Amino acid sequence: MADPVISTLDELAPVLEAARKYDFMVAVERLRQRLVARDFLVASPLYDLTEEARIASKTALDVAISEQELHDDLRHITAYDYHRLVVLREQRARAAIEMLKPPRELKCMQCNGRWEKSRDPPRWWADFKERAKEELLLRPTTGVIFTLPFLQQSAHAGCTGCAASILSSWWFFDKLRRDIDDLPATV
């Protein structure tokens, strides 16, 4: 038998409640799978489903809290669970920001060409770090700060050699992305 088409959380919630009330475990399991589909996770919170809430917390990190729409189902989330999600975001953002330290090998041939500038980070680094901090406070994930447009803006903030410096620093960005991605992402 094919699953019914459920396109909104408003349609799914009463069906899930009925399936749980009457112990239709196969239906509950199918509805839980639908509940963690990306379109539901971005648009709506989960309640009283621990494993699904863990999956949702990962996706919720990708969206700034201020950009999330107030949904009627937020009434079903406890203050405790909401607080855990807010704390997760803050801790993850702080830890990710703490990782924004340039290694000594991060150089730009033009910015660091003079002896007195050889120990400084390239000029693009200050722009990248400042904007990355702002972005990580909104969305403590790697989804934006390693995109080409984001890095390109930092290259423009530096000298004419900074674009090449950013490209040759791929190894640093790759490690930084992996380190941030390895931070705890679930409540």
C-alpha positions in Angstrom: 0.0 0.0 0.0 1.4 3.4 -0.9 1.9 6.1 1.7 -0.6 9.0 1.6 0.8 12.3 0.3 1.4 14.5 3.3 2.9 17.9 2.3 2.6 20.0 5.5 3.2 19.5 9.2 -0.4 20.6 9.8 -1.5 17.5 7.8 1.0 15.2 9.4 0.5 16.1 13.1 -3.1 14.8 13.5 -2.3 11.6 11.6 0.8 11.0 13.7 -1.1 11.6 16.9 -3.9 9.2 15.8 -1.3 6.5 14.8 0.4 6.9 18.2 -2.9 6.8 20.1 -4.0 3.6 18.5 -0.5 2.0 18.5 -0.2 1.7 14.7 3.6 1.2 14.9 4.1 0.8 11.1 2.3 4.0 10.5 4.1 5.8 13.3 7.5 4.6 11.8 6.5 5.8 8.3 5.3 9.2 9.6 8.5 9.6 11.6 10.5 9.0 8.4 8.5 11.7 6.6 8.9 14.0 9.6 12.7 14.1 9.2 12.5 14.9 5.5 14.5 18.1 4.8 11.4 20.2 3.9 9.8 19.4 7.2 13.0 19.9 9.2 13.6 23.3 7.8 10.0 24.5 8.2 8.8 22.9 11.4 10.1 21.7 14.8 9.6 18.2 16.2 8.1 17.3 19.5 8.2 14.3 21.7 10.3 12.2 19.2 13.8 12.0 20.6 15.7 10.5 17.7 13.9 12.7 15.2 14.7 15.7 17.4 18.4 14.9 17.2 18.3 14.8 13.4 16.3 18.0 13.4 18.8 19.8 15.7 21.5 19.2 13.1 19.3 20.8 10.4 18.2 23.6 12.7 21.8 24.7 13.0 21.8 25.6 9.3 19.1 28.3 9.8 19.5 31.4 11.8 17.0 31.5 14.7 15.9 35.0 13.6 15.1 33.6 10.1 12.9 30.8 11.4 9.2 31.3 11.2 7.1 31.0 14.3 5.2 27.9 13.9 2.1 26.8 15.8 3.7 23.5 16.8 6.3 25.3 18.9 3.7 25.0 21.6 4.6 21.3 21.8 8.3 21.8 22.4 9.3 22.1 26.1 11.3 25.0 27.4 13.9 22.4 28.4 14.4 21.1 24.9 14.4 24.6 23.3 17.0 25.7 25.9 19.1 22.7 25.0 19.0 23.7 21.3 19.9 27.3 22.1 22.8 26.2 24.3 24.0 23.8 21.6 24.0 26.6 19.0 25.9 28.9 21.4 28.5 26.3 22.4 29.1 25.2 18.9 29.4 28.8 17.7 31.9 29.6 20.4 34.0 26.5 19.7 34.0 27.1 16.0 35.0 30.8 16.4 37.8 29.6 18.7 39.2 27.5 15.8 39.6 30.6 13.6 43.3 30.9 14.1 45.6 31.1 11.1 48.6 28.8 11.1 52.0 30.3 10.5 52.1 28.7 7.0 49.2 30.9 5.9 50.9 33.5 3.8 50.3 35.8 0.8 53.4 36.5 -1.4 52.4 40.1 -1.7 51.1 40.9 1.8 53.9 39.0 3.5 56.6 39.8 1.0 58.4 42.3 3.2 60.4 41.1 6.2 58.5 43.1 8.8 55.2 41.7 7.5 56.4 38.1 7.2 55.0 37.0 10.6 51.6 38.6 10.1 48.6 36.7 8.5 47.6 37.8 5.0 45.3 40.8 4.8 42.4 38.7 3.6 42.5 36.8 6.9 41.1 39.7 9.0 38.1 40.1 6.7 37.5 36.3 6.6 37.8 35.9 10.4 35.4 38.8 11.1 32.8 37.8 8.7 33.1 34.1 9.7 32.5 35.0 13.3 29.3 36.8 12.4 28.1 33.9 10.2 29.0 31.3 12.8 27.0 33.2 15.5 24.0 33.0 13.1 24.5 29.5 11.8 27.2 27.5 13.6 27.9 25.3 10.5 30.3 25.3 7.6 27.5 25.7 5.0 28.4 29.4 4.2 31.9 30.3 5.3 33.6 28.0 2.9 31.6 28.9 -0.2 33.3 30.6 -3.1 31.4 33.8 -2.8 32.3 34.1 0.9 36.0 33.5 0.2 35.9 35.7 -2.8 34.7 38.6 -0.7 37.7 38.1 1.6 40.0 38.0 -1.4 38.7 41.4 -2.5 39.4 42.8 1.0 43.1 42.0 0.6 45.8 42.8 -1.9 46.0 41.6 -5.5 47.8 38.4 -4.4 45.3 37.4 -1.8 43.1 35.5 -4.2 46.0 33.2 -5.0 46.8 33.0 -1.3 43.3 31.8 -0.5 43.4 29.2 -3.3 46.8 27.9 -2.0 45.3 27.7 1.5 42.8 24.9 0.5 44.5 22.5 2.9 43.8 24.9 5.8 40.2 25.4 4.9 39.7 21.7 4.4 41.1 21.0 7.9 39.1 23.8 9.5 35.9 22.6 7.8 36.4 19.1 9.1 37.2 20.4 12.6 34.0 22.5 12.7 31.9 19.7 11.2 33.2 17.4 14.0 31.8 19.6 16.7 28.7 18.2 18.5 25.7 18.9 16.4 22.8 17.2 18.2 21.0 17.9 21.5 
